[in-house]
Each structure stands twice: as structure tokens, then as C-alpha cells.
Amino acid sequence: MIVATTNEIAGHRVVRHLGVVRGLTVRSRSIVGNIGAGIQSLFGGNITIYTELAEKARAEAFDLMVEHAASAGANAIVGMRYDANEIADGITEVLAYGTAVVVEPG
């Protein structure tokens, strides 16, 4: 699956648009994670516990989006974007979305 943030893929032409596809995950921080992050924040710098949580959430949303596109018959996604919102204290949704397309070399 080719995934691009642009609306075109170099060396390919879009032969069919299949519509919007998305992958959504909702994640929460654990008590242990919050304590570890609190300790890390005392020393400043990157809070790796939260960085890892964010990376896992984005990867899961991305994979779900690719699965959605593949089930629709796409071989590429264009205009891919991420969005995230806090639903409640400590609970965040991460959305990956784009347009599923069929592309051919050319």
C-alpha cells in the first residue's frame, strides 16, 4: 500500500477514487505510566513514556486506515492526515484518514 500526504503520487496516476478511509484508536494513560511520566518530568526533556504511547497510538490508527483502504480495494491512500482529540482527562482518540485510490504506474 502506497500512502502519501500529497494528493498525487510521483510516477503514478490515479485511475479510481474509492472514498475516505480512516483508522481510529482511543488510548488512555495508565496509573503506572502517569507516575513514571511524572518522575521523568521532574528532570525535564523528552517524556519517553508519553512519546511511546503517542507513537503506538499513531501506528495503530495508521494500520487500521490501511486495512480499511485495502478492504475497499485500494492500492494507495492520498491526502493522508492525523488528528487527535482528548475525549476525557487522560483519554485520547487518534484518527488517521485519507482518500483511498487505485493507482497505476504512469
C-alpha positions, -999 to 999 in steps of 0.1 A, spaced: 0 0 0 14 34 -10 5 61 15 11 98 7 3 131 24 2 147 -10 -28 144 -34 -6 128 -61 20 101 -61 50 107 -82 53 82 -111 17 71 -107 -17 82 -119 -50 78 -100 -74 57 -120 -102 54 -94 -112 72 -62 -128 50 -36 -136 75 -9 -125 84 26 -108 58 47 -99 60 84 -84 43 113 -94 53 148 -79 43 182 -87 55 217 -60 53 243 -56 61 279 -27 66 302 -22 41 330 -16 50 366 19 34 364 26 54 332 15 86 348 37 81 378 67 72 355 60 103 334 57 124 365 91 113 376 106 120 341 90 154 340 110 164 372 142 161 352 129 178 320 134 168 284 115 142 264 89 122 284 96 89 267 66 71 283 42 95 266 62 95 234 60 58 232 22 59 239 17 85 212 38 65 187 18 33 194 -15 51 190 -5 67 157 9 34 144 -23 16 153 -45 42 137 -23 41 106 -26 3 103 -63 4 108 -66 30 80 -45 9 56 -67 -22 64 -98 -1 57 -84 10 23 -73 -25 14 -108 -39 22 -122 -12 -2 -99 -24 -30 -74 4 -29 -37 1 -35 -29 36 -23 -40 64 0 -36 101 -8 -41 131 13 -33 112 45 -35 131 78 -36 125 115 -59 142 140 -60 137 178 -85 149 204 -88 144 241 -121 128 249 -118 129 286 -90 135 311 -62 111 301 -82 95 272 -72 105 237 -85 95 203 -61 93 174 -75 94 139 -56 86 107 -75 94 75 -71 99 38 -86 91 4 -84 55 -9 -75 53 -45 -63 29 -71 -32 39 -89 -12 27 -119 24 35 -129 24 62 -154 
